[in-house]
Amino acid sequence: MTLRPDLALIAQWIEPGSRVLDLGCGDGTLLDVLQRERGVRGYGVEIDDAALLACVQRGVNVIQANIEKGLSMFGEGRFDVVVLSMAIQATHQTERVLREMSTVGRQAIVSFPNFGHWYHAWSILRGRMPVSGEMPFQWYDTPNLHLATPRDFEDLLAKLELRVLERSLLAGGRRVSLLAPLRATKAIYRFARLDRPGSGVLR
């Protein structure tokens, strides 16, 4: 099974045998691959009925819940990694979600569309809200509530006393470094609480 590029990178960041919680797990594709290829143990959390059925059909353990109502069903530090891919921008209580992710997991991984991409700026200069592959909605029907750039996200992590362990900016499914904040369409971060052990290395 082929994962989309951001999920493939997230999978590489997860150690074999880890305990993983995948929030907004969709049809369970990521957990399915992690279970079969990296021997992880974990759960998905999803609210959509059709996605829940797809998870069950894949053999993925899944719980139906709204992550914005809290993760109190899980104990502190129960998971090695908590993942939230391409969904943080649709949360209402973004700070609470990030705090709780870093509480129930030793580390957390978040990916989101980069609103700082040059095309988005160009669209706004032309008087239009941007529509792109990562944000394919019109302004009036978008589920996205909080659009951000990598710097915005790093500022929020610092405010919440969360330390960046690793960062990757992707364009066309590949990592970019030169002018990355302008060229990247997706940003992926691995982070942890300051009081949790970690490398502290930003890559």
PEMOWO-V309385 format. One record per backbone hydrogen bond with DSSP energy under -1.0 kcal/mol. CO is the residue of the C=O (numbers start at 1). NH is the residue of the N-H. If there is no record, write none. Layout:
CO,NH / CO,NH
This chain:
4,8 / 5,9 / 6,10 / 7,11 / 8,12 / 9,13 / 11,14 / 15,18 / 18,41 / 19,80 / 19,81 / 20,43 / 21,83 / 22,45 / 25,28 / 28,32 / 29,33 / 30,34 / 31,35 / 32,36 / 33,37 / 34,38 / 34,40 / 38,17 / 41,20 / 43,22 / 44,63 / 45,24 / 45,25 / 46,65 / 48,52 / 49,53 / 50,54 / 51,55 / 52,56 / 53,57 / 54,58 / 55,60 / 56,59 / 61,44 / 63,46 / 66,69 / 67,70 / 71,74 / 75,78 / 79,106 / 80,107 / 81,21 / 82,109 / 83,23 / 84,111 / 87,90 / 88,91 / 89,145 / 89,146 / 93,97 / 94,98 / 95,99 / 96,100 / 97,101 / 98,102 / 100,104 / 101,105 / 103,77 / 104,79 / 107,82 / 108,191 / 109,84 / 110,189 / 111,86 / 112,187 / 114,117 / 117,121 / 118,122 / 119,123 / 120,124 / 121,125 / 122,126 / 123,128 / 124,127 / 135,132 / 138,141 / 148,115 / 149,153 / 150,154 / 151,155 / 152,156 / 153,157 / 154,158 / 155,159 / 156,160 / 157,162 / 158,161 / 161,194 / 163,192 / 166,190 / 168,188 / 169,176 / 170,185 / 170,186 / 171,174 / 174,171 / 177,180 / 179,182 / 179,183 / 180,184 / 182,118 / 185,114 / 186,170 / 187,112 / 188,168 / 189,110 / 190,165 / 190,166 / 191,108 / 192,163 / 193,196
